[in-house]
Each structure stands twice: as C-alpha cells, then as structure tokens.
Amino acid sequence: MLGDETGFKPCTPAGVMELLARSGVKTDGAEVVVLGRGNIVGKPMAAMLCQKGKNANATVTICHSATRNVKEHCLCADIIIAAIGVAHFVKADMVKPGAVIMDVGVNRIPDATSKTGTKLVGDVDYANVQPIAGKITPNPGGVGPMTIAMLLQNTVRAAELAAS
C-alpha cells in the first residue's frame, strides 16, 4: 500500500481502496480510469491501484484536462474513479454496463431552494449513471466519510509511534 515507512497513507485514496476491498470489487487485472491527476487524489490513487499487492494489481489510465477521447477511455473501464473537479462530468454514455463508479469530486452548483443558494454534488451524474453501474458511491456521503476514517487511522498510527 502506498504510504511512507511509518504506514501513513493519503486519506482519500486509502478510503477508496478500503471501499473497493470491503465491497468485494476485484482490482486484480481490472481496467481502471482515474479522472484527475491531482497530488491529493489522482496521482496517489493511480499509484496505489497499480502497485503489486492485495486489492491492487490494476491497469490504470489517468485522464485529465488534456486527455483526448476521455469517453472512450471510460467505456473500457471496469472501475472509474472520478476526481476531476467538474460537476456531473461522468455521464451515462461514458460508463460500461456493470462498471464500478467511485465519485470523489466535490463541486458546488447553484440551487435556489437551498439557504446558501448552492448545493454540493460530485463529478458523476449519479441519477443517470446509477442504473448502468454495477456499484456506485453517492456524493455527498460516499467517499467523504471514508476519508475521515482514514484520517483517524493515520492519527491513531501517529499516536502509537509517538508512544513507542
């Protein structure tokens, strides 16, 4: 698992890995598209998925703002991890039936019915992708709580190291 020698792991990618493992999603040999090349999610996510080990061993393609034919890449994917930062970027016509969709994006869009005038949405058009996907995380409420859980795991690890 990607992390430093102390065992600390990037929280959001570690949360995604945990969700995949606990949901029974087989990553060994899977075609995975990571949408986004950021240092917080995209790059570490790709590194964690393609390394040799349990719940990894995937073939990973990273797509970003300069990638040509993003739709075609996504249609080949067994797993799509959306961390591109564009509200509802992943549409139903980009998803292979049965694919696993992990929505990591956090976007604010206008919403006249809300007190703030906006609402949080992910990078996936959930309502239209959900019927096609084999498994899909909601957003908000999917990967975010796992990020917090992984942060707590790192905190406990830090306390253990400090006490030894």
N, C-alpha and C positions, 0 to 999 in steps of 0.2 A: 504494500500500500504506500502510495506517495506520501511522504512526510519527512521530517528531519530525523536525526538519530535518536531524539528523545521520544518520538512517536506522535508528535503533533501533526495533525492533518488539516488541510484547508477545509473549513467547516461546511460550506455549501456543497462542494464536490463530494466530500465524505458523506454528507446526508443523502445525496443522490445515490451513491454506491450502496449505502445501507438500505434505502428503499428498494433498490433493484434486487438486492440479495434477499431481503425479507419477503418480497413479493414473488419470489421464485423465478425471476427473469434470468434466463441463461445468457450470459455475456460472452462465454467462450465461443469464439468464431463468429460472433454476431457482427453485422454491419451497423456501425453507429455513426450518426451525424451529430456533431456538436455545432450548434448555431451560435457563433460568437467566439472571439479569440482573446477575450479579456484576461487579465492576470488574476482576477479574483475567482472566476468560474471556468471560462472556456479552456484556457491552456492547462490548468491543473486537472480539469475534468478529463480532457483527452489523454493526458499522461497517466492518470490513474486507470483508465479503462484499457489502455493498450499494453500496460506492463504485464509481465508474466506473473501469474498468481491466481488464487481462488477469487471468483467473482470478478475477473478481469479478462485478459486474453482476447479483447475485441479488436476488430479492424476499424480504425477511427478516421473519419474525414472531418476536418474543421472547415466550416463555411463562414464567411464574413462579408462585409460590405462590398468587397471587390470580387467575390466569387461569381463566376458565370454559371448559369443553369442550376441555381440553388434548388429549384423544384425537382429536377432530375436526380440530384444527389439525394434529396429527401425521399423520393419514391423508391430508392434502392435500400433504404434504411430499415433495419429491424427495430432500432431504437433511435429516437430523436430526442436530443436534449437542447431545449430552446433557451438560450441565454443571450439573445441578440439585442434586447432592449427596444423592441418595436412592438407596440400593442397589436395583438392579433395577427402577427406576421405569418404564423403557420396556419394555412388554410386547408380545408378538407381535401382539395385536389393535389396537395403536396404529400399526402400520407398513404402509405401502402396499407391495405386492409390487414388488421391484426398487429400493426406496429405498436410499440410501447412509446408513449409520449411523456416526457418529463419537462414540465414548464417551470423554468427558473426565473423568468422575466418579471420585472416589477415596473409597471407603467401607470401613469395617471392619465385618465381621459375625462373629458367633460361629462358631467352628469347633473342636470338641472334639478333632479329630485333629491340630491344629497345636500347636507348642510354646508359642506365645503365647496360644492359646485363641481367636484371631481370624484372619481372612484378609481380604485386600484384594479388593474387587470393584468393578465400575463401576456406572454408572447404568442400564445396559442389561441385560436378562435375555438374555445372549448365547446360551445354548443354544437358547432358543426363538425368538429373533429372527433368528438366523443363517440358517436355511433360507428365510426370507422376503426377507431383504435382498439387494440386488444386490451390495453391498460393505459390510463391517463391520470396525471395528477391535476387536481383542481388548483386554481390560483386566483385569489389567495387561499391559503390553508393547506397546501400540499407540501412543497419542499421547505418552505419557511420554518415551520416547527422543527423539521429535521436539522436545519442549520443551527437552531438554538440548542437542540440536543447534542450536536457535535461540539458546539462551543463549550457546553457544560462538561462533556467528556474530556476535552482539552484542559479545562480548568481543573478537573479532578486529577488529571495526569500531572499538571504543573504543581499542585499541592503535594502529590506523592513524591515528586522529585525534590521539592523544597524540604520535605520532612526527612529525606534519606541522607 
